[in-house]
Amino acid sequence: MAPHGTPAAVIDKLQGETAKILNDAAIKARADAVGLYLSSSTPAEFADFIKNEAARWQPVVKKSGLHFD
């Protein structure tokens, strides 16, 4: 996540560095030890994921009566 309007070059740099960290063997081993699953994706894949999750959970949120002020 980044603020709206963040330049694409900055987003790409952040994504690349994050992917390097998440693919580091030592980091993966520590995450595995506590039951975490690490993964990274492209900015476009992440945007699609967020859109799909919002659509998926919308009926649950609506039914629950939750709302954001």
N, C-alpha and C positions, 0 to 999 in steps of 0.2 A: 504494500500500500504506500502511496505517496500523495502529497497534495495535488489537487486538480491543477493542471497547467505545468506540471513538472516536465522539463524538456525530455524528449525521447532518449537522447544520449545519456542523460542522468539515469533514467529508468533502466536502460540497457546495462549501464555500468553497475548499478545496484544489483540487478538480476544476475549478472555474471559473477560478481563477487560472492553473492549469497549462494549460488550454485556451487562455487568452489568450496566454500565452507561446509555446505551440507554433504558434499561428496568426499570430504576428508575422512580417511579411514579411522582416525582417532576420534573424531566427532561422532561418526556413525556408531562406533563401538560404545561410546558413553551413552548415546541416545538409546541404543538397543538394550543396554544394561538397565535402563529405567522404563523400558516399554514404550519408547517413542518411535514413531515411524517418520523419517525425514524424507521429504521429496521437494523438488523444485519444478517450475514450469516456466514457460515463456509468459511475458505480460499478456499476450492475447489469450493463451490457454487459461490463465488465472482469471481474466475478465469473463470468459465464457463460464468458468466454474462458478463465479459469484452470481452471474445472471441465472444459471441453472438452479443453484441453491436457493436463491430468492424466490424463484417460481415454485420450486418444490415445497418450500416451507410456508408460502403465503397462505394456503388454506388452514394450516395449523395455527398460525398467528391470528388469522381472522376469527377462527372458531374460538380461540382462547380469550378474545377480547383485549389482547395486549395492544398497546399503541405507544408511539413515541411522541413526546411533546416537543 
